Amino acid sequence: MLSLEPEFTSTIYALCEASAEMVGAFALAILVLAANRAVEVLPGGDDETSLSEDLANMQFGFVLTWIYLTFMQWLVVWGGDLPDEIHWYVVRSDNGWQYLLYVLIALQAAAFAGLLSQDLKRSHAGLVWLAGITLAGHFADVVWRIRPPLFAGGPLELWHDAVAWIGVGGLWLAPFLFLLRRPDKIVWWKREVAHG
């Protein structure tokens, strides 16, 4: 990702990327568990805590780490006032990309605020909503970080992205849904829940 703009250097970028991927992967895992209704069946770590609340608390930690690391990168780059590094942010805050940044900030702020609510963390619909908002924020973050330097042809150039996401996403989604719906997996899951 950094090779798209070789003049930009950041020693914390790898940590920002790792934390962002963790946020997205964990949000997807929560959605999968919620789709199977597993979070309503299994207890959490404490007697009065559900699994959904434990998962939401972990998601809160990942979101908080991501927010901290990305803010620290911005603060160090902007405070350093080096044109090559600031240019990375200037490209992403101009030509309409600032609106995607606003959406990204709003989604992550909504996820952060929602993850503070105990009622949302304990309800199935709330957990699905929180994971969905967090995953949408992650996708906005990925597009905002990668796409602006490659955006020379205007909005019509985005059809390549749509085709790639549908193609690769479809290739990944097909076996994922197949494995998620396997009859032997469902029988095993019911057996595990019944025993304990």
QUIBELMO-V871996 format. One line per field, one symbol per residue. ss: DSSP state (a for helix, b for strand, c for the rest). psi: psi as a letter, one per 30 degrees, with the letter a starting at -180 (. if undefined). Layout:
ss=???
psi=???
This chain:
ss=caaaacccccccaaaaaaaaaaaaaaaaaaaaaaaccaaaacbccccccbaaaaaaaaaaaaaaaaaaaaaaaaaaaaaaccaaaaaaaaacccccaaaaaaaaaaaaaaaaaacccaaaaacaaaaaaaaaaaaaaaaaaaaaaacaaaccccaaaaaaaaaaaaaaaaaaaaaaaaaaccaaaaaaaaaaaaac
psi=effeiffkkkffeeeeeeeeeeeeeeeeeeeeeeefgeffeklaflegkleeeeeeeeeeeeeeeeeeeeeeeeeeeeefhkeeeeeeeeegglhfffeeeeeeeeeeeeeeeeffjeeeffkeeeeeeeeeeeeeeeeeeeeeeeeefgifgafffffeeeeeeeeeeeeeeeeeeeefgkeeeeeeeeeeeef.
